Amino acid sequence: MSKVPLTVKGAEKLRTELEELKSVVRPRIIAAIATAREHGDLKENAEYHAAREQQSFAEGRIGEIEGKLSNAQIIDITKLDANGKVVFGATVEIEDIGSEKRVIYQIVGEDEANIKEGRISIGSPIARALIGKSVEEVVTVKAPAGNVEYEIISIEYI
């Protein structure tokens, strides 16, 4: 399996969630299963089945996070020498040339992407168009409604 890029902040968020699942959620579910077992017949015990379902979900998520972290290539943007170019992890302010609307995006891994928080996936059309470009360059993004041109206003490595 190939390495998946992940920012330092994204990796830390996954590690925090993993720790929470292992140290808080898992023991709580185990206690709930034990309590439900004490109530007798497991076939008709809704509490037991609900706890087992929670356990299945939690264990699946633990495995998923461990897999992501083991296949991650964690990139610290503050230590990269990008020579003023847009690279993975960079925060880029762009302006739509047609509407003059400005937006700021950070280019992150697929698991970290959240458009509402201004984080776009490295695989998105906008990110692919921006990678390797510099301030004041104009990029064309192929959007469903047609091509959109953006000018790069600023690039930060934070």
N, C-alpha and C positions, 0 to 999 in steps of 0.2 A: 504494500500500500504506500502511496506517495505521501510525502509530508504536506501538511496543510498549514498555511500561514496563519499566525495568531499574534495579536498584539500582546504586550506585557499585561496591560489592563484586562484584556479578555481572558488570558490564562489565569490571572489572579481571581477573576470572577468565577471561573469554572472551578478552581481549587477551593474557593470559599463555599460554593454550592456543594461540592463533593464532601467537604468536611462536615457541613450541616447535615447532609443525608446520612453519613456514617455515624456521627456522634449524637445526633438528636433524633432524627426521624426514624432510623432503623431501630434503636432501642425502644422508642415509643410504640412502634408497630409490634415488636416482639412482646411487649407487655400487654398490648391490646389482644393479641392472639392468645396469650396465656390466660388472661381474664375470661375471654370468650370460651375457651376450652373448659373452664371450670363450670360453665353453665350447662354442661351436659351434651346431649345429642348434637353432633356437628352437622348432620344432614340438613336440619331445619334451623340452624343458628345463623341468623343474618349478620350478627356482629362478627362472628368468626369469618364468614365469607367476605365481608367488607374489609376486614383487617388483612386477609390473605391477598385480596385484590390490591390494597395499598402496598403491601409488601412486594408484590410482583412489579408494580409500577416503580417503586423506589429502587429495587435491585436492578431493574432495567436501566433506569436513569444513571445509577452508579456505574454500571458497565459502559454505558454510552459516554459518560464524561471521562472515565479512565481511558477508553479507546481514543477519544479526541485528544487528550493530553499526551498520550503515548505517541500519537502520529503528528503532533504539532511541531511546527518550526516557529518557535517564539522569537519575534523580531522586536528589538528595542529601537524604536525610531530615533530616540535621542542620541544613540551612539552610531547612527549611520551617517556616512558622508555622501549625501545625495547630490551635491553640486547644484543646488537650486532646482532640481527636477522633482516632479511628482513621483513618489514611490509608495509602496505599501506602508500604511500607517500615517501618511502625511495628511494634514488637514488643509483643504484647498477651498479658497473662496473663488467662486466663478460667477460670471454675469451672463445672462441670456442676452445675446446681442439684439434680438428682435424686440423683447419686452423690457430690457434693461433691469430685469429682476435679478437680484443677487441672492445666492445661497452658499452655505458653508457645509462641506461634507468632509468626513474623515473616511479614508479608504481602509477597510478592515476585512477580516476573514468572513466567510459565509455565516459562521455560527454567531458572529458578533453583530452582523448587520441589523440595523433598526432605523428605518428612514425617518421615523418621528423624532429620533434623537440625533439625526444628522450623520449616521454611520451607514455607508453603502458598501456592499460587497465588492471585493476585488474583481469578481466575475461580471458585475453589472456593466451595461453598455457605457454609462458615463465614466466609470472608473477605468475601463479598458481604453477609452479615448484619451483620458487624462494622463495615464502612466507614461513617464518619460518626457513629458512636456514641461515647459518653464513658464514663469510669469510673463504676461502679455501675449502669449501664444493663443491662437484661436483654434479650437477643436470642433469637429463636427460629430454629433452624436446621432446615430440612426434611431429615431423614436417611432412608435407606431403611427403617430400623426404626421410623420415626415422628418426630414433632417432638421436638427436644431444646432445652432452655432453658439458656443460659449467662449468667452475670453477668460483666461486665468488671471485673477486679480492679485491673489497672494497665496503663498505656500508656507505652512508652518510644520515644524517637526517636533511636536510636543507629546 
